[in-house]
C-alpha cells in the first residue's frame, strides 16, 4: 500500500516523520480500523497545512461487519494512488492516514489550500470513476479533526 511504500513526494520541505499505528474499536456498534501517522499529534508546522481533507471511498463489497476484504483493499490501491497524485499536484499535503468503517474507507490529509483541488476532485467525482467517493475540506489550523486518534484509553 502506498502509505508505507511511497516516499513523501509532495511539494514540501517540512516532511512529517512517519510512525503509523493501527487503531481499532467500535463506532455506532460497527468495527472501526484506522492506520494513523502518530507523529501528526505534535507536528510543528500544522499552521502551514490549515485544511483537513477527507476522501470517503465506498467499498464495492464489504464483509458482514462492514469492512473491506484484504482483496478489495488491494484493488483499491491504484485509485488511492490516483487521488494522492492529484492532491500532490494541486497543493502541499501531509498524509495522516486512513480509516475503515461501515462500508467506507476514508483517506485523511492536511493540505495547504483546497481552492484548485476541490474543483479537480469534483470533476473526478462527476466523471464516474471506478470507485464511488465523496470528499470534504474544512479549515482546521489546529488539526482538531484528528485529535480523537490521539486520546489515551
KABEL-V46347 format. One record per pair of residues at least 24 apart in sequence whose C-alpha atoms are under 8 Angstrom apart, sorted by the first residue. I is the first residue (numbers start at 0). GAP is how many residues later the second one is. D is the distance in whole Angstrom. If there is no record, write none. Layout:
BEGIN
i:gap:d
I:GAP:D
I:GAP:D
END
This chain:
BEGIN
i:gap:d
0:73:7
0:76:6
1:75:7
1:79:7
2:94:8
8:79:8
9:78:5
9:79:8
9:82:6
9:83:7
10:77:7
10:80:7
10:81:5
10:82:7
11:80:6
11:81:8
13:31:7
14:79:8
15:24:7
15:27:7
15:78:7
19:77:8
22:126:8
26:74:8
29:35:7
29:36:7
29:71:7
29:72:7
30:34:7
30:35:8
30:36:8
30:70:6
30:71:7
31:67:7
31:68:6
31:69:5
31:70:8
32:66:6
32:67:5
32:68:7
33:63:7
33:64:6
33:65:4
33:66:6
34:62:5
34:63:5
34:64:6
35:60:6
35:61:4
35:62:7
35:113:8
36:58:8
36:59:5
36:60:6
37:112:7
39:56:7
40:106:7
40:109:7
45:95:6
45:96:7
45:97:7
46:94:5
46:95:7
47:63:8
47:64:6
47:93:8
48:43:7
48:44:7
48:45:7
48:61:5
48:62:5
48:63:4
48:64:8
48:92:7
49:60:7
49:61:6
49:62:6
49:63:8
49:89:6
49:90:5
49:91:4
49:92:7
49:93:7
50:59:5
50:60:5
50:61:6
50:62:7
50:63:7
50:86:6
50:87:6
50:88:4
50:89:5
50:90:7
51:56:7
51:57:6
51:58:5
51:59:6
51:85:5
51:86:5
51:87:6
51:88:6
51:91:7
51:93:7
52:55:6
52:56:5
52:57:6
52:58:7
52:82:7
52:83:6
52:84:4
52:85:7
53:52:6
53:53:6
53:54:5
53:55:6
53:81:5
53:82:5
53:83:6
54:51:5
54:52:5
54:53:7
54:78:7
54:79:6
54:80:4
54:81:7
55:48:6
55:49:6
55:50:4
55:51:7
55:77:5
55:78:5
55:79:6
56:47:5
56:48:5
56:49:6
56:74:7
56:75:6
56:76:4
56:77:7
57:45:6
57:46:5
57:47:7
57:73:7
57:74:6
57:75:6
58:44:5
58:45:5
58:46:7
58:72:8
59:43:8
59:71:8
60:42:8
61:41:6
64:37:7
65:35:7
65:36:4
65:37:5
65:38:8
66:33:7
66:34:6
66:35:6
66:36:6
66:37:8
67:32:8
67:35:7
78:52:8
85:31:8
85:34:8
86:30:6
89:26:6
89:27:6
90:26:7
END
